[in-house]
Amino acid sequence: MTTIQITLPDQLVLEAQNAGLLNASCLEQWLREQLRKQHIDELFSAMDSMNAIDEPNTLSPEEMAKEITAMRAKRRTGTVN
């Protein structure tokens, strides 16, 4: 276990003590909940970023075969590495 020391306004400490919120189990539960919320926020932020990316056009199998044939022809002529 780790012991931490924090500085809070006196009035806030009194109110939190009176409400029974300054014990280890309450603080642990609150911190875990905040971490869970932060992870969820990060997940949704990542999903938003992914949705904002433009996806390339999908090629049909025929179009793909045509592109492959063209690339192979370019390689044979030495115009592509």
C-alpha positions in Angstrom: 0.0 0.0 0.0 1.1 3.6 -0.7 0.3 6.6 1.5 -0.4 9.9 -0.2 -0.7 13.4 1.2 -2.9 16.0 -0.5 -3.7 19.6 0.3 -7.4 20.6 0.2 -9.4 23.6 1.4 -10.4 23.2 5.1 -14.1 23.6 4.4 -14.0 20.9 1.7 -12.2 18.6 4.1 -14.8 19.2 6.9 -17.7 18.6 4.5 -16.1 15.4 3.1 -15.3 14.1 6.6 -18.9 14.8 7.8 -20.2 13.0 4.7 -17.9 10.0 5.5 -16.0 10.4 2.2 -12.4 10.6 3.5 -11.8 7.0 4.3 -9.6 4.7 2.2 -12.4 2.5 0.8 -14.5 5.6 -0.4 -11.4 7.2 -1.9 -10.4 4.0 -3.7 -13.9 3.5 -5.1 -14.0 7.1 -6.3 -10.5 6.9 -7.9 -11.4 3.6 -9.7 -14.6 5.1 -11.0 -12.8 8.2 -12.3 -10.2 5.9 -14.0 -13.0 3.9 -15.6 -14.7 7.0 -16.9 -11.4 8.3 -18.3 -10.8 5.0 -20.1 -14.3 5.2 -21.6 -13.7 8.8 -22.7 -10.4 7.8 -24.3 -12.1 4.9 -26.1 -14.8 7.1 -27.5 -12.2 9.7 -28.5 -10.3 7.0 -30.4 -13.5 5.8 -32.1 -14.3 9.4 -33.2 -10.8 9.7 -34.6 -11.2 6.4 -36.5 -14.5 7.5 -37.9 -13.1 10.8 -39.1 -10.5 9.0 -41.3 -11.6 8.8 -45.0 -11.5 5.2 -46.1 -10.0 4.5 -49.5 -12.4 3.4 -52.3 -13.0 -0.3 -52.4 -11.9 -1.9 -55.7 -13.9 -4.7 -57.3 -12.0 -8.0 -58.0 -11.8 -7.0 -61.6 -10.4 -3.5 -60.8 -7.9 -5.1 -58.5 -6.8 -7.6 -61.2 -6.4 -4.7 -63.6 -4.3 -2.7 -61.1 -2.1 -5.8 -60.5 -1.6 -6.3 -64.2 -0.6 -2.7 -64.7 1.8 -2.8 -61.7 3.5 -5.9 -63.1 3.8 -4.3 -66.5 5.5 -1.3 -64.9 7.9 -3.5 -63.0 8.8 -5.4 -66.2 9.7 -2.1 -67.9 11.6 -0.9 -64.9 9.5 2.2 -64.2 8.6 1.0 -60.7 10.9 -0.5 -58.0 
